[in-house]
Amino acid sequence: MRYVSTRNTSKTFEFKDVFIKGLADDGGLFIPERLVKYDENEIRDLKKLSYSELAKKIVYPFIGNFMSEADLSKIIYKSYSTFRKDNVVDLIKLGDKTVLELFHGPTLAFKDVAMQLLGNFYEYYLNNENQKINIVVATSGDTGAAAIDAIKGKKNVNIFVLHPDNRISPVQRKLMTTNKDENVFNIAIKGNFDDCQNLVKSMFADKKFSNDIKMSGVNSINWARIIAQSVYYFYSYFLVENIGELTNFSVPTGNFGDVYAGYLAKKMGLPINKLIVATNQNDILHRAISKGSYEAEKVSETISPSMDIQIASNFERLIFDLNNEDDKQTSLDMKNIKERGQYLISKNKLNKIRENFLSARIGEDETLKVIKRVYEKFAVVLDPHTAIGYGAFDKHKLKGNNIVLATAHPCKFPGAIESAINVKADLPNQLTFILDQKENYEIIENDFEKVKQYIKDRT
Ligand SMILES: *Cc1c(COP(=O)(O)O)cnc(C)c1O
């Protein structure tokens, strides 16, 4: 399989480039030239597989000659052996909805599902290449921890994580900053998540710097993450599928990575009906899908900080699709978004979006009410992000199988849980030790040169 950039489809890349670079040199996102499509019979055969077998089957066609099928198989088993569930995820039925728990990995958020795999991809790649690389990544809270856990202690690779100072929960921060491995560096930026993300984007765009340090990215635009995430849409679809009924997913959304993975699964042939883009009050995607205007506003802090994002990077992949894979038009649209801060979606394109996506916005009070309602009815504690996904279904009343993606363990957000239901959300026993460990991180201003210097001094 070959890849192109959403901003230039005349040049092709191998999976290795796509995975190591993350972002194309022209600023676009990588996308496969052609997708594998499964027909009805093939889909039926996938149903019999364990999670790891299914992951191998789905991921293998995407990686070309990066590694053999046998090596991929080993790496997948190794990656998912760090999870607390045999089949990686868990499904629980709450009334007319099914909750797909994706947080049973080492850092308690769905990001582990893709990141554990990526960590082992790096190790495999660097063993064969004999070079040292530096991963730089911005996090709204969960990516950083998942990336650190996946990369810590690995040879020939450093990881630098930029998080917005004071804007992630203490548990989220401690999962990153209590790490002692010498290849892990945490930076708190005096700014919000979009500032962190912009710093990383500017570093990539600074060719001298990014080549000098052999910079690599694992943000949610990394195609390897998207593929790994599409697996659980297949897996959960098969477990709830009632013959003849439609299946819908509601996805707590920030950067549009996770819900895009569902769309990818649909494009590969999984007969998903609708994907609900569920946002908090940082609702650029809800406004785009419901009103046709993609326009950034100021980011506000919420109790679901991993979704406090106004620029949804992966949305470019959908824009590319809406433009019928026209790279010139996509470049123009992205330029306009950058310069004028707005992308107006035509009626025609909006209809195309709505064939696959619905959206909903759940405010702060509403999120707390959902947590309370679900706790009182089912004695289950949802984290605030998951509660947004759950609440979004109630705005649409879709028939059939309704699956909510549970993206984080509630113990990562004890403040919100306590104010919703007055219950203490405890960490799983294996992780309580982080609470009184010494933390290690540097606070740096939102200043491109200063951050670059800090990284340069440590590579
Ligand atoms: C990252 C994250 C999200 C948002 O996922 P995107 O792929 O950025 O849309 C939602 N919930 C949690 C808990 C997260 O960590």
Ligand as a Chemical Component Dictionary entry (heavy atoms), coordinates in Angstrom:
data_LIG
# 
_chem_comp.id                   LIG 
_chem_comp.type                 NON-POLYMER 
_chem_comp.pdbx_formal_charge   0 
_chem_comp.three_letter_code    LIG 
# 
loop_
_chem_comp_atom.comp_id 
_chem_comp_atom.atom_id 
_chem_comp_atom.alt_atom_id 
_chem_comp_atom.type_symbol 
_chem_comp_atom.charge 
_chem_comp_atom.model_Cartn_x 
_chem_comp_atom.model_Cartn_y 
_chem_comp_atom.model_Cartn_z 
_chem_comp_atom.pdbx_ordinal 
LIG C1 C1 C 0 -7.880  12.115 23.208 1  
LIG C2 C2 C 0 -9.155  11.874 23.917 2  
LIG C3 C3 C 0 -10.378 12.123 23.296 3  
LIG C4 C4 C 0 -10.492 12.733 21.915 4  
LIG O1 O1 O 0 -10.042 11.887 20.896 5  
LIG P1 P1 P 0 -9.690  12.491 19.460 6  
LIG O2 O2 O 0 -9.108  11.365 18.709 7  
LIG O3 O3 O 0 -8.692  13.602 19.703 8  
LIG O4 O4 O 0 -10.940 13.011 18.868 9  
LIG C5 C5 C 0 -11.536 11.802 23.999 10 
LIG N1 N1 N 0 -11.481 11.304 25.245 11 
LIG C6 C6 C 0 -10.315 11.067 25.866 12 
LIG C7 C7 C 0 -10.337 10.537 27.250 13 
LIG C8 C8 C 0 -9.110  11.340 25.231 14 
LIG O5 O5 O 0 -7.962  11.089 25.859 15 
# 
loop_
_chem_comp_bond.comp_id 
_chem_comp_bond.atom_id_1 
_chem_comp_bond.atom_id_2 
_chem_comp_bond.value_order 
_chem_comp_bond.pdbx_ordinal 
LIG C1 C2 SING 1  
LIG C2 C3 SING 2  
LIG C2 C8 DOUB 3  
LIG C3 C4 SING 4  
LIG C3 C5 DOUB 5  
LIG C4 O1 SING 6  
LIG O1 P1 SING 7  
LIG P1 O2 DOUB 8  
LIG P1 O3 SING 9  
LIG P1 O4 SING 10 
LIG C5 N1 SING 11 
LIG N1 C6 DOUB 12 
LIG C6 C7 SING 13 
LIG C6 C8 SING 14 
LIG C8 O5 SING 15 
# 
